[in-house]
Amino acid sequence: QAATRQDMTYWLQELQQKRWEYCNNVDAAKRDSRTSPTPSDFSKGLVAKDNPDLSILSQNASAERARNILAVETSPTDLVGEQAASQPAPVQASAINFSLKQWSTELKNSMSSLRKGNNENRKSIFYTTEEWELLDPTPKDLEDSMALEEKRKHLAEGSKGLTSSAFPFEFGRIPHKARRPLLKDMMGSSKNRAGSDSSPTEWCSGNGSKLVSELQLKYQSQQEELEKLKKDLLSQKELVRLLQQTVRSSQYDKYFASRLCEGVPKDKLELLHQKDDQILGLNNQLEKLNLEKDSLQQEVKNLKCKVGELNEQLGMLMETIQAKDEVIMKLSRQLSECEDSSSSPSGAVNSPTATSANKDLQELDRLKDNLQGYKTQNKFLNKEILELSALRRSAEAREREWQAKYTSLEAKLCQIESKYLILLQEMKTPVCSEEQSPAREVITQLLEDALKAETSEQPEQAFFKPHLVSEYDIYGFQTVPEDDEEEKLVAKSRALDLRSLSLSENREISAGVKWENYLASTMNREMMRSVELKNLIRSGIPHEHRSKIWKWCVNLHVKKFKDSTVPGYFQTLLQNALEKQNPASKQIELDLLRTLPNNKHYSSPTSEGIQKLRNVLLAFSWRNPDIGYCQGLNRLVAIALLYLEQEDAFWCLVTIVEVFMPRDYYTKTLLGSQVDQRVFKDLMSEKLPRLHAHFEQYKVDYTLITFNWFLVVFVDSVVSDILFKIWDSFLYEGPKVIFRFALALFKYQEEEILKLQDSMSIFKYLRYFTRNILDARKLTAIAFGDLNPFPLRQIRNRRTYHLEKVRLELTELEAIREDFLRERETCVEKRDLISDDEEDS
């Protein structure tokens, strides 16, 4: 579908280059694990700035040099792609072999078709005298001519007496004085441009049409202004006439009343008034008819002028045709002279020798064109053979590498299976004492292999290492701890289980497609709350879209706050917190490095996330002096900063503290947090009665574990994949999501907890059991499916009920504290006792 052979060559080379780059990237890029995906279109937060861990293999330098040598120098014409494909394919110069006589015949045919007015959907082809190459109107000229044609049609419709013409000129609205010089200019310029690049037809349809259109538009605007002035004059005349009639009528009434009213009966007076009104009405009608007569006469004059203009236009067109004929005759004479000079320099024009020489020259030109085309085609095919050979060798090398890796892993699997069979046999029928058992050596060897570093001692075997577990996951969290050897085995097993789950799940692709379709449908409109969006968010926001969706959710909840603030509100708060004394700054500095020490974005004082975390916490402490800073806010901000910028993370914290959570949730008394734990106990007894009774039986206070879940929204309590899926729904739906997932975590491991039969083992299990929950899809199904119905009204009512009880208890505790302080002041023995708060102060 390329417009020209040059475009075709250009597109083939571009496709060839894209294929080469793609295949090289596929061969060179070894994906480390699922924890290092390629970020696509997100650009916010700390996670978005991480580069994928890809190890690029060196490309074949000799193949690159050969490709550069064989590259065909070509570039596209004015239009490429769909625009070029939609244009009509021009006639190829290399594919046309005709003589000079055929050129002149083509010229004559073009002009004959022009005289008949059948030049629609036809392109006139002209050749210059300097270089015998095919000229074609450029796409830009085509667009300009189309635009002018539309203007001419519009103007023709506006004029009643003007009919459409097949010629590309419109002289209907050109002033009389401008017509003759315009034709002279056209004639002179056509003679001067006989040897230029543009043809007479192009000149006439290009510059002449533009000039005519400009004059038409100018004349039309002057005509409209004149009509407007005429209307104003008529309205003023009508006003003067009405005023004169009113004056005459008033004078007549005055005279009639003074002279004739005495002694005239009243009925005759009324009759005179009626006659007077009739006379005035007839006068008005007469004046209207006179005005209508004048307008009709003016219209007749206009029609006569238009007829004269049309006659003049017809004469102009005839003169234009005559001028074109003269130009064509001149070009024909030049063509014949060139033909004579090229065919027979000695003057023998019609000799058989000259005719054969002319044929030989044409054949020679045709062979030269074919030779050039074959050379270009040969270079392209050689480059194609080179690339296909390189790609085939690369595919074979990759297949050999995978085969070697498969063999190595299969051998290692056989060794591990052998060791485990030895262990199973020893456990089944022990034949040696415990000290001399071969199982001890096998276990020791297996432990050494499991704790061995990822890098192999032998470089040649490094490629066959599977590397299924990387040091950090996609969010920057450390997958395997470095200090605890026992925890390292558990963490490595957990990471492998997560990897296995990701490989066995095929629904991630369909979820990504659903998100792409939804975001594509919102390109021309704003996102709004809907059931479809809620279901998509509950299934998890894709990594590449999470930054955008989180920001939208935050803006949705804090719009009323942001609308009431001035621009630069966050920067102003931060500046005030840095310049003025801030009581919370000391505690913030102490907690910065303790926020997420297992995340590479917050692991050292020089990490980028530390400074952003400091800025957001300081700005929030200045906005909320009642709260200032509470331990737990730092973790909320740290999670938000992974996908949001500083100001958006600040508003995310405002959303959680001031919109989602009840009042006094993060104050010194943590009143709202205590209330939520009692509400959660009620929901446990209702949704999970067996588990609640089990905890009551062994007197296990599980709120000591869940208190931190609610305070920091599960940060450091679940694996990172589940954590961010919880945050997706939490930022959209609000705090009810925390109750759902807290119950779902207990429901997930309900049977395992019920097997434990003492309080110590239960409490120890509750401290770490959430880290072993890896299946996010199953947990989400429990939270949003198995626990329904889950009305928010019920949570609010229970919060109100327990809030009063907790306040009464705190009041009683405060009274007991005051009694104790009073008694200590009066009693000498208790005066030496110092409370923790007083010691800190």
Protein Blocks (a to p, Z undefined) as FASTA:
>chain_A
ZZblklmmmmmmmmmmmmmmmmmmmmmmccfblmlccdfkbcgdjklmpccddddddddf
klmmmmmmmpccddddfbgcjllmmpccdddfklpccdfklmmmmmmmmmmmmmnopagh
iacddddfkbccdddddfklmmmmmmmmmmmmmmmmmpmklccdfbfcdfklgcfklmmm
mmmmmmmmmmmmmmmmbdfklmmmmmmmmmmmmmmmmmmmmmmmmmmmmmmmmmmmmmmm
mmmmmmmmmmmmmmmmmmmmgopafklmmmmmmmmmmmmmmmmmmmmmmmmmmmmmmmmm
mmmmmmmmmmmmmmmmmmmmmmmmmmmmmmmmmmmmmmmmmmmmnopambmklmmmmmmm
mmmmmmmmmmmmmmmmmmmmmmmmmmmmmmmmmmmmmmmmmmmmmmmmmmmmmmmmmmmm
mmmmmmmmccbdfklpmklmmmmmmmmmmmpcfbdfblklmmmpnolacfbdfkopafbd
fklmmlmmmmmmmmmmmmmmmmmpcklmmmmmmmmmmmmmmmmpccdddfklmmmmmnop
afklmmmmmmmmmmmmmmmmmmmpcehklmmmmmmmmmmccfklmmmmmmmmmmmmmbfk
lmpfkbmklmmmmmmmmmmmmmmmmnopaehjlmmmmmmmmmpcfklmmmmmmmmmmmmp
cghklmmnommmmmmmmmmmmmmmmmmmmlmmmmmmnopafklmmmmmmmnnopakbcfk
lmmmmmmmmmmnommlmmmmmmmmmmmmmmmmmmpccfklmmmmmmmmmmmpmblmlmmm
mmmmmmpccdfklmmmmmmmmmmmmmmmmmmmmmmmmmmmmmmmmpmklmmpccfklmmZ
Z
